[in-house]
Amino acid sequence: MRHRLRPSALAALIPLILLGCGLLRFEVEQEDESTIEGAGLLGEVLGALDFTGLDDFQTSIDGELEDQGVAPGDLRHVQLIAFELQAEPDLAFVERLDVYVSADGVDEVRVASGEGFAPGQTEIALQLDGAELVEHVVAGGLRFRAEATGSAPVDDTALTTRVVVAVEATAQGACNQAR
C-alpha cells in the first residue's frame, strides 16, 4: 500500500527536513523611544538612562518562541547581537555607558558598553560583551539597566534604542509540533 502526502503536508515538512530537526536560529528585535530631560545651563551629573520601554522585550521573545514551536528547555544560546542608540541632538553628554541585563533569580550581567561619544555624534552601536542570556530568558524576563557617566544634556534629548537578540534552539519543539 502506498501513502501519498498532500501538497500542504509536504510544504509543512520541507523546513523540518531542511533543518533536520537540528538547530533553529532566529532574531528578535525591539525599538524604544524615550526622552532624556535637559538639565538647563546649571547641568547635573548623569547617572542612568531609562530603558523601561524595553521591559516588554521578554514578551516578544516568548511570542517568537511560541511561534517557532520552541519550549524554553530547547534553548541553546541567546545573545545580544545589537544595542544601538540614536539621539537628537547628539550623544556628547555621555562619557561612558554600561548596559546590564537581569532576571528574577539570575545574576545580573553586563551585555554592552560604550565610551567617548563625540560632539555631533547622533548614532552609536555599543560594544557587545557576548554574554549568554539563556538563563535570563528561561527565568522569564530580560530587564535592561544602564549606568552612565557624564553630564545631563542642556536640552531635552530624544533617544531611540534598538535591541536585537539572536536565539538558537533545537528544533525539537518545532519537530514535535509538526507531528
PLY file of the C-alpha trace (Angstrom):
ply
format ascii 1.0
element vertex 179
property float x
property float y
property float z
element edge 178
property int vertex1
property int vertex2
end_header
0.00 0.00 0.00
1.39 3.40 -0.97
0.83 6.55 1.02
0.70 9.91 -0.67
1.38 13.17 1.07
-0.91 16.04 0.37
0.91 19.10 -1.03
0.10 21.11 2.13
1.59 18.39 4.36
4.68 18.24 2.17
5.09 22.02 2.34
4.95 21.87 6.15
7.63 19.17 6.23
10.15 20.87 3.94
11.52 23.30 6.59
11.85 20.43 9.05
13.63 18.27 6.51
16.00 21.12 5.72
16.61 21.73 9.42
16.97 18.02 10.04
15.42 18.77 13.41
18.81 20.29 14.19
19.30 23.88 15.31
16.81 26.65 14.73
18.08 30.24 14.62
16.07 33.46 14.65
16.34 37.06 15.80
14.06 39.18 17.94
14.24 42.96 17.62
12.67 45.83 19.51
12.92 49.62 19.49
12.10 52.07 22.24
11.85 55.82 22.22
12.39 57.95 25.31
13.38 61.46 26.29
16.29 62.44 28.49
15.35 65.63 30.29
17.69 68.53 29.80
19.32 69.98 32.89
19.49 73.53 31.61
22.59 75.62 31.94
23.26 74.55 35.53
23.79 70.92 34.47
23.78 67.85 36.65
25.53 64.51 36.80
24.16 61.78 34.56
23.64 58.53 36.50
21.35 56.33 34.43
19.42 56.15 31.20
15.85 54.91 31.25
15.29 51.69 29.27
11.97 50.74 30.91
10.39 50.84 27.45
12.28 47.62 26.74
10.57 45.81 29.64
8.21 44.02 27.26
11.13 42.63 25.22
10.68 39.30 27.02
7.11 39.17 25.69
8.48 39.50 22.16
10.93 36.66 22.75
8.24 34.45 24.33
5.92 35.09 21.39
8.61 34.20 18.87
9.49 31.01 20.78
5.82 30.04 20.72
5.51 30.87 17.01
8.54 28.68 16.30
7.23 25.83 18.47
10.23 26.03 20.79
9.98 25.28 24.52
12.29 27.14 26.93
14.15 23.88 27.59
15.10 23.73 23.91
17.11 26.98 24.08
20.83 26.59 23.37
22.03 30.20 23.03
20.53 33.64 23.48
22.85 36.56 22.85
22.55 40.26 22.27
23.75 40.97 18.72
22.93 44.69 18.56
22.40 47.51 21.03
22.20 50.78 19.16
21.42 54.30 20.27
20.27 57.22 18.18
19.91 60.66 19.77
18.71 64.06 18.72
20.59 66.42 19.01
23.57 64.15 19.91
25.18 61.79 22.46
28.05 64.06 23.53
26.69 64.33 27.09
27.55 60.64 27.71
31.14 59.84 28.72
30.62 56.11 29.36
27.64 53.76 29.20
27.37 50.20 30.57
24.22 48.15 29.87
23.19 45.24 32.08
20.53 42.52 31.85
18.89 40.92 34.87
16.07 38.47 35.57
14.46 37.07 38.71
16.78 34.57 40.40
19.61 35.09 37.87
22.73 37.20 38.34
22.84 40.50 36.53
25.32 40.51 33.65
26.85 43.32 31.61
25.90 42.92 27.94
27.18 46.09 26.23
29.24 49.22 26.76
30.50 52.32 25.05
32.54 55.43 25.73
33.94 58.50 24.05
30.76 59.86 22.48
31.89 62.81 20.36
30.05 66.12 19.91
27.71 65.82 16.95
27.63 62.02 17.15
23.97 61.04 16.86
24.28 57.25 16.48
26.34 54.51 18.07
26.40 50.73 18.15
27.63 49.72 21.60
30.39 47.13 22.05
28.83 43.78 22.94
30.20 41.52 25.67
28.89 38.24 24.21
27.05 37.36 27.42
24.92 34.22 27.36
21.28 35.05 28.24
19.52 31.64 28.15
19.03 31.60 31.94
17.57 35.10 31.83
15.02 34.19 29.16
14.06 30.95 30.92
13.68 32.88 34.21
11.03 34.96 32.46
12.50 38.35 31.89
15.21 40.38 30.26
15.33 43.62 32.23
17.74 46.21 30.88
19.54 48.69 33.14
22.13 51.27 32.16
24.80 53.03 34.17
26.02 56.21 32.57
28.67 58.76 33.40
28.72 62.27 32.03
26.56 65.33 32.41
22.86 65.53 31.68
22.25 67.30 28.36
21.45 71.00 28.42
18.29 70.46 26.35
15.87 67.55 26.19
17.30 64.75 24.07
15.19 62.26 22.11
16.71 58.78 22.40
15.85 55.77 20.25
17.20 52.43 21.45
17.32 49.39 19.14
17.98 45.96 20.64
18.42 42.70 18.70
18.81 39.27 20.31
19.81 36.11 18.42
18.15 32.91 19.63
19.44 29.43 18.86
17.38 26.43 19.87
16.98 22.81 18.99
14.18 22.44 16.52
12.80 19.57 18.61
9.84 21.65 19.69
9.06 22.54 16.08
9.52 18.88 15.06
7.15 17.77 17.84
4.59 20.39 16.84
4.60 19.15 13.23
3.93 15.54 14.21
0 1
1 2
2 3
3 4
4 5
5 6
6 7
7 8
8 9
9 10
10 11
11 12
12 13
13 14
14 15
15 16
16 17
17 18
18 19
19 20
20 21
21 22
22 23
23 24
24 25
25 26
26 27
27 28
28 29
29 30
30 31
31 32
32 33
33 34
34 35
35 36
36 37
37 38
38 39
39 40
40 41
41 42
42 43
43 44
44 45
45 46
46 47
47 48
48 49
49 50
50 51
51 52
52 53
53 54
54 55
55 56
56 57
57 58
58 59
59 60
60 61
61 62
62 63
63 64
64 65
65 66
66 67
67 68
68 69
69 70
70 71
71 72
72 73
73 74
74 75
75 76
76 77
77 78
78 79
79 80
80 81
81 82
82 83
83 84
84 85
85 86
86 87
87 88
88 89
89 90
90 91
91 92
92 93
93 94
94 95
95 96
96 97
97 98
98 99
99 100
100 101
101 102
102 103
103 104
104 105
105 106
106 107
107 108
108 109
109 110
110 111
111 112
112 113
113 114
114 115
115 116
116 117
117 118
118 119
119 120
120 121
121 122
122 123
123 124
124 125
125 126
126 127
127 128
128 129
129 130
130 131
131 132
132 133
133 134
134 135
135 136
136 137
137 138
138 139
139 140
140 141
141 142
142 143
143 144
144 145
145 146
146 147
147 148
148 149
149 150
150 151
151 152
152 153
153 154
154 155
155 156
156 157
157 158
158 159
159 160
160 161
161 162
162 163
163 164
164 165
165 166
166 167
167 168
168 169
169 170
170 171
171 172
172 173
173 174
174 175
175 176
176 177
177 178
